[in-house]
């Protein structure tokens, strides 16, 4: 297998691992509210940890290759804020829950917003996986495993809200699949157009924007929806479990 085909294969594996997050919808489970609370808060913990321990430090590292520390930090904060504003804009595209709306409508809205945010996250991940795998097979494999581990709870953050709001497994699976396919789409874009023009500085800015989007979604959407079920202990517990899950994956990956 040549290096380009290998890079595409790893990008597909990383992206389609998102579908593993849809597995729970195929099992009959009692206590629907607890499943929703656990899934949303766990996904929020993972996404927050990924943003704080991976995306933001890597963004700063890439920006600092060009600028001094203080301007690098300032640029990081600017592009992080742009990410938050983008997430707020996405949020405004969908109507807020009112007293007349059902919990199902609120969950469906959350699933759609999560899908949009994760697509925005997966596209540059696909680019990074492809470019890394082309230059260094071992690095590409390690990056693929790391991405796959956090893509699973991201899949949960789409599949669970969509399924419990529509009671349609096919729709939940399809939306999760669409978000996963954005990763190999990023690889295709890198192969066709972006390889010669993507610079470390551009990737640094992009990672800061994605961190802003992910953190806003985690705290303003996922955790807020989880807390609305009034099972605060479970929300706190699974949020912490999500963070620990990502820390453990970091330790395993060295």
N, C-alpha and C positions, 0 to 999 in steps of 0.2 A: 504494500500500500504506500503510495507516495505521500509526501508531507501535507499537501493541500487536502487530499481526501481524508487523511487522518485528522486534520484540523476541523473539517466539516463534521466528521463523525463525532468528535468530542463536543462540538457545539450542539449537535442534535441530542446527545445524551444529557448534557447539562440542562437544555431547555425542556425536554420531555420528562425529566425527573419531576417537574411541576405536577404532572398527572398523578404522581403518587399521593399528592395531597387530596385527591378526589376519592381515594379508596374508601374512607369512612362512609360515604353516601351509599355504598352498595351493601352495607350491613344494617340490619334492623336493630335500632338502639332505643332504649327507654330514656326518659328524662331528657327530652329534646332541649330544654332550656340550658341544662348543665353542659350538654355537648356544644351548644352554640357559644356559651360563655367561655368554656375551656379552649375551644378552637380559636376564637377571636383574640383572647388575651395571650395565648401561646404564640400566635402569629405576630401579635404586636411586640412581644418580647424579643422574638427572633429578628424582626425587621428593625427594631430600635437598636439592638446590639450590632447588627450588620452595619447600620448607618454610622454609629458612634465609634466602633472599633475597627471597621474596615474602610468604608467609603470616605469618611472625613480625614483620617490619617493619610490614606493613599492620595487623596486630592491634594492635601497640603504638601506631601512629598513631591508630587509631580509639579506643582506650581513653584515650589522652592528651587527647582532646578533652573528656573529662569530669573526669579526675583529674590530679593533679600527677605529675611524672616517676617518683618512687620508688614511690608506690602503683600507678602504671600498670605498672611493671616487675614488681612483686610480683603483681599480678593476672594479668599475662601468664604468669608462671611457674606460678601456681596452676592456671590453665586448661590450660596446656601439659601439666602433670603429670597433670591429669585425662584428657587425651587419651592419654597414655602408658598410664595405668591401664586405660582403655577398650580399648586395643589389646591389653594383656596379658590382659584378660578374654576378648576375642574369641579370642585364641590358646589360652586354656584350654578353650574350648568344643570344640576339635578335639584329638583325641589326638595326643600327641607321637610322633615316629618312634621306634620301638624296633628292636632288632636283628632282630626277626622281620618287620618291615615292609620292603617293597620301596622302591626309589627312586621308583617310579611313585606309590606312596601318598603319599610325602613331597611330591612335586611337585603332586599333586592338592590336597592340604591347603593348600599355598602358594598355588595358584591361587584357591581359595575364599576364603582370608583376604585376598588382594589385592583380590578382587572386592568384599568387604564394605567394606574400607578405602576403596576408590575410589568406591563408592556414597556413603559418608559424606562424601567429599571433593567429589563432583560435585553433590550436592544444594544446598549453599550457593553453589557456583559458578553453578549455574543461576539461583538467586535473584539473585545479584549481576549476572549478565549481563542478565537480564530488566529489573531495575530501572535499570541503567545505560543500556541501550538505549532504554528508554522516555523517559528524561530527556535523553539526548544521543546521537544516532545515530552520530556519529563515534567517541565514546568506547566505545560498545557494540561497534562493529566492531573496533576495536583490541583490546579485551578478548577478543573472540571468537577472533581470530587467535592471541593469546598463549595462551589456554586450549587451543585446538586443537593447538598445537605440543607442549604437555606432555601432552595426552591420548593422543597416539600411543604413546609409550613406556609409559604406564600401561596401555594396551590390550595391549601386548606382555607386561607382567607378569602378565596373566591368560591370554591366549591360548596362549602358549608352554608354561607349566606344565600347563595343562589338556589341550592337545593331546598333548604327549609323555607324559603320564601315562595318557591314555585311548585314544590313537590315534584320536580321533573329532573330525573337523573341525567337524561340526555342533554338538557340545557346546561346543567352544572358542569358536566363533563366537557361539553363543547367550549364553554367560556374558559375553563381551565386550560384546555388544549390550545386555544387561541393565544393565551398569555404565554404558554410554553413555546409555541412556534415562533414567537418574537425573538427568541434567542438565536436559533439558526438563521432567522431573517437578518439579524445583525451580522452574522458570519457572511451571508451572501452579499450584503452591502459592503462589508470590508473587502471582500474578494473582488467585487466589480468596480467599486468607486473609491473606497476610503483608504486603502492601504498606503497609497503615496502621500496622502494629504493629512492624515490624522497625526497630530503631534502630541507629545506628553502634556503640553500646556492645555490643549483642547480637551484631552481626556480628564485632566485635573478639574477644569471648569465644569465639565459634564458630570463628574462624580459628585461634586459639591451640590449641583442642582438636584441630582437624584437623591442625595442624602436629605435635602430639605423636603422633597416630596414624600419620601418614605417616613420620616419622623412625623410630619404633619398627619399623614394617614394613620400612623400607629397610634398617636395620642388623641387626635381629634375625631377619628372615625372608629377604629377598631376598639380601643379602650373605652371610648364614650358609649359605644353601642353595647359592649360587654357589661359595663356598669349599670346600664339602664334596666338590666334584669334583676337588679337588687340582690346579687349573690356576690358581695364584695370580697369575701374571703377567697372564693374560687377564682375570681378575677386576679387578685393579687398573687395567689399561688401559681397559677398557670402563666402569668406574665413573667414571674421570676424563673419558672421552669424553662420558658422560652429563652431567656437570657443565658441560663446555665447550659442549655442545649448548645447554643452557639459557642460559648466558652469551651465546652468539652470538645466540640468539633475542631476548634482552633488548636487545642492541646494535641488532639489525635493527628492533626495535619502537621504538627511541629511548627 
